[in-house]
Amino acid sequence: MNSKFIKTFAVIVIIAAGMTACGQKKNVTTDDVSEKEMANIQETAAQEVTAQEIITQEITIEKEPEDDEYVLVNKYIPDIYVELMYATDNNFTGVRIYGFTDAYLRYGTVKKLANVQKELKEQGYSLKIWDAYRPFEAQQKLWEVYPDPNYVANPADGMKKHNLGGTVDITMVAADGSIIPMPTEFDDFSLKADRNYSDIDNEEAVNNVMILQNAMENNGFTGYQGEWWDYSDTVEYEAVDFEP
């Protein structure tokens, strides 16, 4: 093999090796770009999944409750007034009966109460809750203080009325929360507290209590005959353990 051929062959080998090296380098660069693009795509997809999970969680949290679930009344009726008398010592027992100050009821009852509130607001009034859900222990405490079945449910009969989350002791006030005439004060155990208003001399009080009574009865409540402020949902719920 002559020297000219050897030189030519060597040049060809060097050129070929250079082309191969260049090709490999080019492939590495292309692979690097593809990996970066893939990483970006994966990161974007992960972010979208996370965002979707957050949205799903928010939807789950805001899901409408079932009718038999206990709910905070003010969450669904923000403009209703609440003054739970048994959360203070300002009641007929002179002692605090339970330790929470927010009103809780079954969601089905709250929906009906919201309709009453809407109706009364259109007339310039508002509802005010004196008592709503009452723990069974509180019922036992009331019975110990005042064991009269005409005014306090006997706990020996099991969970009833207020203990089931569908009963409210309620009054009507002006839209701004100011007091208006009603037949009696809360927990008045005289005959004037019943629904025979012929013994009430204040005509405005009688007119007011009838506005309240009609609105409550028109929206799915029945009133206890012995107390003008006591109303129960026409739907009675099963007893369940609930801690406010």
SERO-4910 file (N, C-alpha, C, O; in steps of 0.05 Angstrom, whole numbers):
BEGIN
 pado doro    nc1    nc2    nc3   cac1   cac2   cac3    cc1    cc2    cc3    oc1    oc2    oc3
  Met    A     18    -24      0      0      0      0     18     25      0     35     27     18
  Asn    A     15     43    -20     33     66    -22     26     87     -1      4     86     11
  Ser    A     44    105      3     40    125     24     18    144     17      5    154     36
  Lys    A     13    150     -8     -8    168    -16    -35    157     -7    -52    171      3
  Phe    A    -39    130    -12    -64    117     -5    -68    117     25    -91    121     35
  Ile    A    -46    112     39    -48    112     69    -56    139     79    -73    141     97
  Lys    A    -45    161     69    -52    188     78    -82    194     72    -96    206     88
  Thr    A    -90    186     48   -118    191     40   -137    176     58   -157    187     67
  Phe    A   -131    151     64   -147    134     82   -149    146    110   -170    146    123
  Ala    A   -126    156    119   -125    168    146   -143    193    148   -156    197    168
  Val    A   -142    209    126   -158    233    126   -188    225    127   -204    237    141
  Ile    A   -195    204    111   -223    196    110   -232    186    138   -254    193    146
  Val    A   -215    171    152   -221    161    178   -225    184    198   -244    183    214
  Ile    A   -207    204    197   -209    227    215   -235    242    210   -249    250    229
  Ile    A   -241    246    184   -266    261    177   -290    245    187   -309    257    199
  Ala    A   -291    219    182   -313    203    191   -316    203    221   -338    205    231
  Ala    A   -294    202    235   -294    203    264   -306    229    274   -321    230    293
  Gly    A   -298    251    261   -308    277    268   -337    280    264   -352    292    280
  Met    A   -347    268    241   -375    269    235   -391    254    255   -412    262    264
  Thr    A   -380    231    263   -393    214    283   -395    229    310   -416    228    323
  Ala    A   -373    242    317   -372    256    342   -392    279    342   -406    285    362
  Cys    A   -393    293    319   -412    316    316   -441    306    318   -458    318    331
  Gly    A   -446    283    305   -473    271    306   -481    264    334   -503    269    342
  Gln    A   -462    252    349   -468    245    377   -474    269    394   -492    270    410
  Lys    A   -458    290    390   -462    315    405   -489    327    399   -503    337    416
  Lys    A   -496    326    373   -521    337    365   -544    322    378   -564    333    387
  Asn    A   -541    295    378   -562    279    390   -565    284    420   -588    286    430
  Val    A   -543    288    434   -544    294    462   -558    320    467   -575    322    486
  Thr    A   -553    341    451   -566    367    454   -596    364    449   -612    375    464
  Thr    A   -603    349    428   -632    345    422   -645    330    445   -668    337    452
  Asp    A   -632    310    456   -643    295    478   -647    312    503   -667    311    517
  Asp    A   -627    330    507   -629    348    530   -653    366    528   -668    370    547
  Val    A   -658    377    504   -681    395    499   -707    379    503   -726    390    516
  Ser    A   -708    355    494   -732    339    497   -738    333    526   -761    334    535
  Glu    A   -717    327    541   -721    321    569   -731    346    584   -748    344    602
  Lys    A   -721    370    577   -730    394    590   -759    399    583   -775    407    600
  Glu    A   -766    395    558   -794    399    549   -812    380    564   -834    387    573
  Met    A   -803    355    566   -819    335    580   -823    342    609   -844    338    621
  Ala    A   -801    352    621   -802    360    649   -822    383    653   -837    383    673
  Asn    A   -822    402    634   -841    424    636   -870    414    633   -888    423    647
  Ile    A   -874    396    615   -901    385    610   -911    370    635   -933    373    644
  Gln    A   -892    354    647   -899    339    671   -906    358    694   -924    354    710
  Glu    A   -889    380    697   -894    399    718   -920    413    715   -935    417    734
  Thr    A   -927    421    690   -952    434    684   -976    416    691   -996    424    702
  Ala    A   -973    390    683   -994    371    688   -998    367    718  -1021    365    727
  Ala    A   -976    366    733   -978    363    762   -992    387    775  -1008    384    793
  Gln    A   -986    411    764   -998    435    775  -1028    435    769  -1044    442    786
  Glu    A  -1036    425    746  -1064    424    738  -1079    404    756  -1101    409    764
  Val    A  -1066    381    761  -1078    361    779  -1082    372    807  -1103    368    819
  Thr    A  -1061    386    817  -1063    398    844  -1085    419    845  -1101    419    864
  Ala    A  -1087    436    824  -1109    456    823  -1136    442    823  -1155    451    836
  Gln    A  -1138    421    807  -1163    406    806  -1171    394    833  -1194    393    840
  Glu    A  -1150    384    847  -1155    372    873  -1165    393    893  -1183    388    909
  Ile    A  -1154    418    891  -1162    439    908  -1191    447    902  -1207    451    921
  Ile    A  -1198    449    877  -1225    456    869  -1244    434    879  -1266    441    889
  Thr    A  -1237    409    876  -1253    387    885  -1258    388    915  -1280    383    924
  Gln    A  -1237    395    930  -1239    398    959  -1258    420    966  -1275    417    984
  Glu    A  -1256    443    952  -1274    465    958  -1303    458    952  -1321    465    967
  Ile    A  -1307    444    930  -1334    435    923  -1345    416    944  -1368    418    952
  Thr    A  -1328    399    954  -1336    380    974  -1343    394   1000  -1363    387   1013
  Ile    A  -1327    414   1008  -1332    429   1033  -1358    444   1031  -1373    445   1051
  Glu    A  -1365    455   1008  -1388    472   1005  -1413    456    996  -1433    468    990
  Lys    A  -1411    430    996  -1434    413    989  -1457    418   1008  -1454    420   1032
  Glu    A  -1481    420    997  -1505    426   1013  -1509    403   1032  -1508    379   1024
  Pro    A  -1515    409   1058  -1519    387   1077  -1544    372   1072  -1562    381   1058
  Glu    A  -1546    348   1083  -1571    333   1083  -1590    346   1103  -1582    359   1121
  Asp    A  -1616    342   1098  -1636    354   1116  -1633    346   1145  -1640    362   1163
  Asp    A  -1623    322   1150  -1622    313   1178  -1595    321   1192  -1591    313   1215
  Glu    A  -1578    335   1178  -1552    343   1190  -1556    368   1207  -1571    386   1201
  Tyr    A  -1541    368   1230  -1541    392   1247  -1523    413   1234  -1502    408   1224
  Val    A  -1533    438   1234  -1518    460   1222  -1520    485   1240  -1538    487   1257
  Leu    A  -1501    503   1237  -1502    528   1251  -1523    546   1237  -1520    552   1213
  Val    A  -1542    555   1252  -1565    570   1240  -1555    596   1227  -1563    602   1204
  Asn    A  -1537    611   1240  -1528    636   1229  -1512    634   1202  -1510    653   1187
  Lys    A  -1502    610   1197  -1488    606   1172  -1507    607   1148  -1499    616   1127
  Tyr    A  -1531    599   1152  -1551    599   1130  -1572    620   1133  -1586    627   1114
  Ile    A  -1574    632   1157  -1592    656   1160  -1575    677   1175  -1579    681   1199
  Pro    A  -1558    691   1161  -1539    709   1174  -1553    732   1189  -1541    743   1208
  Asp    A  -1577    740   1181  -1589    764   1193  -1609    757   1215  -1623    774   1225
  Ile    A  -1610    731   1223  -1627    724   1246  -1613    731   1272  -1588    729   1274
  Tyr    A  -1629    739   1292  -1617    746   1318  -1618    721   1336  -1637    706   1335
  Val    A  -1597    718   1351  -1595    695   1369  -1587    704   1397  -1567    718   1400
  Glu    A  -1603    697   1417  -1596    702   1445  -1605    678   1461  -1628    676   1470
  Leu    A  -1588    658   1463  -1595    633   1477  -1597    638   1507  -1577    642   1520
  Met    A  -1621    638   1517  -1626    645   1545  -1613    624   1564  -1605    632   1586
  Tyr    A  -1612    599   1556  -1602    579   1574  -1571    577   1573  -1559    561   1587
  Ala    A  -1559    594   1556  -1530    597   1556  -1521    618   1576  -1497    622   1580
  Thr    A  -1540    630   1590  -1535    650   1611  -1550    642   1636  -1565    622   1636
  Asp    A  -1548    658   1656  -1564    653   1680  -1589    670   1680  -1604    671   1699
  Asn    A  -1594    683   1657  -1618    700   1654  -1642    683   1644  -1652    687   1622
  Asn    A  -1649    663   1660  -1672    646   1653  -1686    638   1679  -1676    645   1701
  Phe    A  -1708    624   1677  -1724    618   1701  -1709    602   1722  -1717    602   1745
  Thr    A  -1688    587   1714  -1673    571   1733  -1653    587   1749  -1646    580   1771
  Gly    A  -1645    610   1737  -1624    626   1750  -1596    616   1747  -1577    627   1759
  Val    A  -1593    594   1731  -1566    583   1727  -1562    577   1697  -1581    575   1682
  Arg    A  -1537    575   1690  -1530    569   1662  -1535    539   1657  -1525    522   1672
  Ile    A  -1550    533   1636  -1558    506   1630  -1538    492   1611  -1532    468   1615
  Tyr    A  -1528    506   1591  -1508    495   1573  -1487    516   1566  -1492    540   1570
  Gly    A  -1465    507   1555  -1441    524   1553  -1436    536   1525  -1415    548   1522
  Phe    A  -1454    532   1506  -1449    544   1479  -1469    566   1474  -1490    567   1486
  Thr    A  -1462    585   1456  -1479    608   1452  -1489    610   1423  -1503    629   1416
  Asp    A  -1483    590   1406  -1493    590   1379  -1516    571   1376  -1518    551   1390
  Ala    A  -1535    578   1358  -1559    562   1354  -1554    541   1333  -1544    548   1311
  Tyr    A  -1561    516   1339  -1558    494   1320  -1585    481   1316  -1600    477   1335
  Leu    A  -1591    474   1291  -1615    459   1284  -1609    440   1261  -1588    442   1249
  Arg    A  -1629    423   1255  -1626    407   1231  -1628    424   1206  -1642    444   1206
  Tyr    A  -1614    417   1185  -1613    434   1161  -1641    437   1149  -1648    458   1139
  Gly    A  -1657    415   1149  -1684    417   1138  -1701    438   1153  -1717    452   1141
  Thr    A  -1697    439   1179  -1711    459   1196  -1701    487   1190  -1717    506   1189
  Val    A  -1675    490   1186  -1663    516   1180  -1674    527   1154  -1678    551   1151
  Lys    A  -1677    510   1134  -1688    519   1108  -1716    531   1111  -1722    551   1099
  Lys    A  -1732    518   1128  -1759    528   1133  -1758    555   1148  -1773    573   1142
  Leu    A  -1740    556   1167  -1737    580   1183  -1727    603   1166  -1734    626   1170
  Ala    A  -1711    597   1146  -1701    618   1127  -1724    630   1112  -1725    654   1106
  Asn    A  -1744    614   1105  -1767    624   1090  -1784    642   1108  -1795    662   1099
  Val    A  -1786    635   1134  -1800    652   1153  -1786    679   1156  -1799    700   1155
  Gln    A  -1760    677   1158  -1744    702   1161  -1748    720   1137  -1751    744   1140
  Lys    A  -1748    709   1114  -1751    725   1089  -1779    738   1089  -1781    762   1082
  Glu    A  -1799    723   1097  -1826    734   1097  -1829    757   1117  -1841    777   1112
  Leu    A  -1817    753   1141  -1819    774   1162  -1802    799   1155  -1810    821   1161
  Lys    A  -1779    795   1143  -1762    817   1135  -1776    836   1115  -1773    860   1116
  Glu    A  -1792    824   1098  -1807    840   1079  -1828    857   1093  -1838    877   1081
  Gln    A  -1835    850   1117  -1855    866   1133  -1841    883   1154  -1855    897   1169
  Gly    A  -1815    883   1154  -1800    901   1173  -1794    888   1199  -1787    902   1219
  Tyr    A  -1795    861   1200  -1789    846   1225  -1766    827   1222  -1755    824   1200
  Ser    A  -1759    813   1243  -1739    793   1242  -1744    772   1264  -1757    778   1284
  Leu    A  -1734    748   1260  -1735    727   1280  -1713    731   1300  -1692    741   1294
  Lys    A  -1718    722   1325  -1698    721   1346  -1700    695   1361  -1722    689   1372
  Ile    A  -1679    679   1361  -1680    653   1374  -1672    655   1403  -1651    666   1410
  Trp    A  -1689    643   1420  -1683    641   1449  -1671    614   1457  -1656    612   1475
  Asp    A  -1679    594   1442  -1669    567   1447  -1673    550   1422  -1693    553   1408
  Ala    A  -1653    533   1416  -1655    516   1392  -1648    488   1401  -1662    476   1418
  Tyr    A  -1628    476   1389  -1620    449   1398  -1611    450   1427  -1596    468   1435
  Arg    A  -1621    431   1442  -1615    430   1471  -1604    402   1477  -1618    382   1473
  Pro    A  -1579    400   1487  -1568    374   1493  -1586    359   1514  -1599    372   1531
  Phe    A  -1586    333   1513  -1602    317   1531  -1594    322   1561  -1612    322   1578
  Glu    A  -1569    326   1566  -1560    332   1593  -1572    358   1603  -1579    361   1627
  Ala    A  -1576    378   1585  -1588    403   1592  -1618    398   1599  -1629    411   1617
  Gln    A  -1630    380   1584  -1658    374   1589  -1662    362   1617  -1680    368   1632
  Gln    A  -1643    344   1625  -1644    332   1651  -1640    353   1673  -1653    352   1694
  Lys    A  -1623    373   1667  -1618    394   1687  -1643    412   1690  -1649    419   1713
  Leu    A  -1656    418   1668  -1681    433   1670  -1702    419   1686  -1716    431   1702
  Trp    A  -1704    393   1682  -1724    377   1696  -1719    376   1726  -1737    376   1742
  Glu    A  -1694    375   1733  -1687    375   1761  -1695    402   1774  -1704    402   1798
  Val    A  -1693    423   1759  -1701    450   1770  -1731    454   1770  -1742    465   1789
  Tyr    A  -1744    445   1748  -1773    450   1745  -1787    425   1734  -1792    424   1710
  Pro    A  -1793    405   1750  -1805    380   1740  -1835    382   1735  -1851    368   1748
  Asp    A  -1842    399   1716  -1870    402   1708  -1872    396   1678  -1863    411   1662
  Pro    A  -1885    373   1671  -1887    365   1643  -1903    384   1625  -1902    382   1601
  Asn    A  -1917    403   1637  -1931    423   1621  -1912    443   1609  -1919    457   1589
  Tyr    A  -1888    446   1621  -1869    466   1611  -1841    455   1605  -1826    467   1590
  Val    A  -1835    432   1616  -1809    420   1612  -1813    390   1605  -1826    376   1620
  Ala    A  -1801    381   1582  -1804    353   1575  -1789    335   1594  -1767    341   1602
  Asn    A  -1803    314   1603  -1791    295   1622  -1770    278   1608  -1776    264   1589
  Pro    A  -1745    280   1617  -1723    265   1604  -1727    235   1606  -1714    219   1591
  Ala    A  -1744    226   1625  -1749    197   1627  -1763    186   1602  -1762    162   1597
  Asp    A  -1775    204   1586  -1788    195   1561  -1769    194   1538  -1777    189   1515
  Gly    A  -1743    199   1543  -1724    199   1521  -1720    227   1508  -1732    246   1518
  Met    A  -1705    227   1487  -1700    253   1473  -1725    262   1458  -1736    247   1442
  Lys    A  -1734    287   1463  -1757    298   1451  -1752    327   1443  -1734    340   1453
  Lys    A  -1768    336   1424  -1769    365   1416  -1742    378   1413  -1728    373   1393
  His    A  -1734    394   1432  -1709    409   1430  -1685    391   1427  -1665    398   1415
  Asn    A  -1686    367   1439  -1663    348   1438  -1660    336   1410  -1639    324   1405
  Leu    A  -1680    339   1393  -1679    328   1366  -1671    348   1345  -1668    341   1321
  Gly    A  -1668    373   1352  -1658    393   1334  -1678    404   1314  -1670    416   1294
  Gly    A  -1704    400   1319  -1724    410   1301  -1744    429   1315  -1764    436   1303
  Thr    A  -1737    438   1339  -1755    455   1355  -1740    480   1363  -1716    479   1369
  Val    A  -1754    503   1361  -1742    528   1369  -1760    543   1388  -1785    542   1386
  Asp    A  -1749    557   1407  -1763    578   1423  -1755    604   1409  -1732    612   1408
  Ile    A  -1775    618   1399  -1769    640   1381  -1789    663   1385  -1812    659   1392
  Thr    A  -1779    687   1380  -1796    710   1382  -1792    728   1357  -1776    721   1340
  Met    A  -1806    750   1356  -1804    768   1333  -1795    795   1344  -1806    805   1364
  Val    A  -1776    807   1330  -1766    834   1337  -1767    852   1313  -1773    842   1291
  Ala    A  -1762    877   1316  -1759    895   1293  -1735    887   1277  -1717    873   1286
  Ala    A  -1734    896   1252  -1712    888   1234  -1685    896   1245  -1665    882   1239
  Asp    A  -1684    917   1261  -1658    926   1272  -1652    912   1299  -1632    918   1312
  Gly    A  -1669    893   1307  -1664    878   1331  -1677    889   1356  -1676    877   1377
  Ser    A  -1690    912   1354  -1702    924   1377  -1728    909   1385  -1741    897   1368
  Ile    A  -1734    910   1411  -1756    894   1422  -1783    907   1414  -1785    932   1413
  Ile    A  -1802    890   1407  -1830    899   1401  -1848    885   1421  -1841    864   1431
  Pro    A  -1872    895   1425  -1890    882   1444  -1898    854   1435  -1905    849   1412
  Met    A  -1896    835   1454  -1905    808   1451  -1922    800   1476  -1920    815   1496
  Pro    A  -1937    779   1476  -1955    773   1498  -1941    772   1525  -1952    783   1545
  Thr    A  -1918    759   1527  -1904    756   1553  -1874    755   1547  -1865    756   1525
  Glu    A  -1858    754   1569  -1830    749   1567  -1826    719   1562  -1845    703   1563
  Phe    A  -1801    711   1557  -1794    683   1553  -1797    667   1579  -1792    678   1601
  Asp    A  -1806    642   1577  -1810    625   1600  -1828    637   1621  -1823    634   1645
  Asp    A  -1849    650   1612  -1871    658   1630  -1889    635   1633  -1901    625   1614
  Phe    A  -1893    625   1658  -1909    601   1662  -1938    607   1670  -1951    590   1681
  Ser    A  -1946    632   1665  -1974    639   1670  -1991    631   1646  -1981    624   1625
  Leu    A  -2018    634   1650  -2036    627   1628  -2034    647   1605  -2042    641   1582
  Lys    A  -2022    670   1609  -2019    689   1588  -1998    680   1567  -1997    692   1545
  Ala    A  -1983    660   1574  -1963    650   1555  -1975    631   1534  -1961    624   1514
  Asp    A  -1999    622   1538  -2011    603   1519  -2021    617   1494  -2018    641   1491
  Arg    A  -2033    602   1476  -2041    613   1450  -2070    622   1450  -2081    628   1428
  Asn    A  -2081    624   1472  -2107    637   1475  -2102    666   1483  -2097    672   1506
  Tyr    A  -2103    684   1464  -2094    712   1468  -2116    730   1478  -2113    754   1478
  Ser    A  -2139    718   1486  -2161    735   1495  -2155    749   1521  -2168    769   1528
  Asp    A  -2135    739   1536  -2128    752   1561  -2105    772   1559  -2094    781   1579
  Ile    A  -2097    777   1534  -2076    797   1529  -2088    824   1522  -2102    826   1502
  Asp    A  -2083    844   1538  -2095    870   1534  -2082    887   1513  -2094    904   1500
  Asn    A  -2056    881   1508  -2041    897   1489  -2047    888   1460  -2038    866   1452
  Glu    A  -2062    903   1446  -2070    895   1419  -2046    893   1400  -2046    875   1382
  Glu    A  -2027    909   1403  -2003    908   1387  -1988    882   1391  -1977    870   1373
  Ala    A  -1987    873   1417  -1974    848   1423  -1988    825   1410  -1976    806   1400
  Val    A  -2015    825   1411  -2031    804   1398  -2026    804   1368  -2023    783   1356
  Asn    A  -2026    828   1356  -2022    830   1328  -1994    819   1320  -1992    805   1300
  Asn    A  -1974    826   1336  -1947    817   1330  -1944    786   1332  -1932    774   1315
  Val    A  -1956    775   1354  -1953    746   1357  -1968    731   1336  -1960    709   1329
  Met    A  -1989    742   1326  -2004    729   1304  -1989    731   1277  -1990    712   1261
  Ile    A  -1974    752   1273  -1957    754   1249  -1936    732   1250  -1931    718   1231
  Leu    A  -1924    729   1274  -1904    708   1278  -1916    680   1274  -1905    663   1260
  Gln    A  -1939    676   1287  -1952    650   1286  -1960    642   1257  -1955    619   1249
  Asn    A  -1971    660   1243  -1979    655   1215  -1955    648   1197  -1956    630   1181
  Ala    A  -1934    664   1201  -1910    659   1184  -1898    632   1191  -1889    618   1172
  Met    A  -1897    624   1216  -1885    598   1224  -1902    576   1213  -1892    556   1202
  Glu    A  -1928    577   1217  -1946    556   1209  -1947    553   1178  -1950    531   1168
  Asn    A  -1945    575   1164  -1946    575   1135  -1921    562   1123  -1920    555   1099
  Asn    A  -1900    560   1139  -1874    549   1129  -1866    523   1142  -1842    517   1143
  Gly    A  -1885    508   1152  -1879    481   1161  -1873    477   1191  -1859    458   1198
  Phe    A  -1884    495   1208  -1880    492   1237  -1907    490   1251  -1927    500   1241
  Thr    A  -1907    476   1273  -1931    475   1290  -1924    486   1318  -1902    481   1328
  Gly    A  -1942    501   1330  -1936    514   1355  -1947    497   1379  -1968    485   1377
  Tyr    A  -1932    498   1401  -1941    485   1425  -1962    503   1438  -1958    527   1441
  Gln    A  -1985    491   1445  -2007    507   1455  -2001    523   1480  -2012    544   1484
  Gly    A  -1984    512   1498  -1979    525   1523  -1959    547   1523  -1956    561   1543
  Glu    A  -1944    551   1500  -1923    571   1499  -1923    584   1471  -1918    570   1451
  Trp    A  -1929    609   1470  -1931    623   1444  -1904    623   1428  -1905    627   1404
  Trp    A  -1882    620   1442  -1855    621   1430  -1845    594   1420  -1824    593   1407
  Asp    A  -1858    573   1426  -1848    546   1421  -1860    534   1395  -1884    531   1392
  Tyr    A  -1841    528   1376  -1849    517   1350  -1832    493   1343  -1808    493   1347
  Ser    A  -1845    473   1331  -1831    449   1322  -1835    445   1292  -1857    450   1282
  Asp    A  -1815    435   1280  -1816    427   1251  -1837    405   1249  -1838    387   1266
  Thr    A  -1852    405   1227  -1872    384   1223  -1858    357   1216  -1870    336   1219
  Val    A  -1832    359   1208  -1816    335   1204  -1800    330   1229  -1785    347   1239
  Glu    A  -1803    306   1240  -1789    299   1265  -1765    281   1258  -1768    261   1244
  Tyr    A  -1742    288   1268  -1717    274   1261  -1710    253   1283  -1718    256   1306
  Glu    A  -1696    233   1275  -1687    213   1294  -1666    224   1312  -1650    241   1305
  Ala    A  -1665    213   1336  -1646    222   1356  -1618    213   1348  -1613    190   1341
  Val    A  -1599    232   1350  -1571    226   1344  -1554    242   1365  -1562    262   1375
  Asp    A  -1530    232   1370  -1512    246   1388  -1500    270   1373  -1490    267   1351
  Phe    A  -1501    293   1385  -1490    317   1373  -1478    335   1394  -1491    341   1414
  Glu    A  -1454    344   1389  -1440    362   1407  -1435    388   1392  -1420    388   1373
  Pro    A  -1447    411   1400  -1442    437   1387  -1413    445   1387  -1405    465   1377
***
